[in-house]
C-alpha cells in the first residue's frame, strides 16, 4: 500500500481540496445564518488555487442551492 493513499485506496486530500471544503463551509455558515454569502469573495479565494478549484466551488455551491430549493419545495 502506498504511503500516499489511505486504507480505502483514496488519495489524500490536497491543499486545494481543503481550501474548497473550507470555502463551502463558510458559504453555508453565512447562508444558514441569514448573512450575505459574499460569494465573490469566496470565488476570489478559490481562484488563488486555480481554475479547477474555482470550477469545483461553483459546482458544489450550485448543488447546495439546488438541494435547498428542492427541500423548500418539499415543505
Secondary structure, DSSP 8 states (H G I E B T S, - for coil): --TTB-TTS-B---HHHHHHHHHHHHHHHHHHTTS---HHHHHHHHHTT-HHHHHHHHHHHHHHHHHHHHHHHH-
